[in-house]
Amino acid sequence: MAALAWLLIPLFAVVGAAIWGSWAQRNKTTGDVAELAGYARFRDAMERSHAGIDGAARELTPQLTHMTQMAQVTPEMAPAAAPSSASTQ
């Protein structure tokens, strides 16, 4: 009887491994359709947000150009150099 118990242990292990193997190899493509649709919606949303940023940048370009031209400092506009604090004795 003890020999039969030792033979049943590997038999149960093989049956369990076969069940687990068939479960691991099951068809998992049903969730892919929903995930791909969600990715497509995400991609569309990102393209729309970038299009909005580009449009806003085009509207602000003349203002930014004017502001950068005003901010440029010419040598005539630069403040005079401060006198050095070191004495020349």
C-alpha positions in Angstrom: 0.0 0.0 0.0 2.9 2.4 0.8 4.3 1.8 -2.7 1.0 2.8 -4.2 1.0 6.1 -2.3 4.5 6.9 -3.6 3.4 6.2 -7.1 0.3 8.4 -6.8 2.3 11.5 -5.7 4.1 11.8 -9.1 0.8 11.0 -10.9 -0.9 13.9 -9.1 2.0 16.2 -9.9 1.9 15.3 -13.6 -1.9 15.9 -13.7 -1.5 19.2 -11.9 1.3 20.3 -14.2 -0.8 19.4 -17.2 -3.7 21.5 -15.9 -1.5 24.5 -15.1 0.2 24.2 -18.5 -3.1 24.3 -20.4 -4.2 27.3 -18.3 -1.0 29.1 -19.0 -1.2 28.5 -22.7 -4.8 29.7 -23.0 -5.8 32.3 -25.6 -5.3 35.7 -24.1 -6.2 38.0 -27.1 -9.6 39.0 -25.8 -8.1 41.9 -23.6 -5.9 43.1 -26.4 -8.8 44.7 -28.4 -9.8 46.9 -25.5 -6.2 47.9 -24.7 -5.5 48.8 -28.4 -8.6 50.9 -28.5 -7.6 52.7 -25.4 -4.1 53.3 -26.8 -5.7 54.7 -30.0 -7.8 57.1 -27.9 -4.7 58.2 -26.0 -2.7 58.8 -29.2 -5.6 60.9 -30.7 -5.8 63.0 -27.5 -2.1 63.6 -27.5 -2.1 64.7 -31.2 -5.0 67.1 -30.4 -3.1 68.6 -27.5 0.0 69.1 -29.5 -2.0 70.8 -32.3 -3.4 73.2 -29.8 0.1 74.1 -28.5 1.4 74.7 -32.0 -1.5 77.0 -32.8 -1.0 79.0 -29.6 2.8 79.3 -30.4 2.0 80.6 -33.8 -0.2 83.2 -32.4 2.4 84.3 -29.8 5.4 84.4 -32.2 5.0 88.1 -33.2 4.7 89.1 -29.6 7.7 87.1 -28.5 9.8 88.4 -31.4 8.9 92.0 -30.4 9.7 91.3 -26.7 13.1 89.7 -27.5 14.0 92.7 -29.7 13.2 95.1 -26.9 15.2 93.1 -24.4 18.4 93.1 -26.5 21.0 95.4 -24.9 23.3 97.4 -27.1 26.7 98.6 -25.9 25.3 102.2 -25.7 22.6 101.0 -23.4 24.8 99.0 -21.1 25.5 100.6 -17.7 28.9 102.1 -17.2 31.4 100.0 -15.5 31.5 100.7 -11.8 34.8 102.1 -10.5 37.0 99.6 -8.9 37.3 99.6 -5.2 41.0 98.9 -5.2 43.1 102.0 -4.7 45.9 102.8 -7.1 48.5 104.2 -4.7 
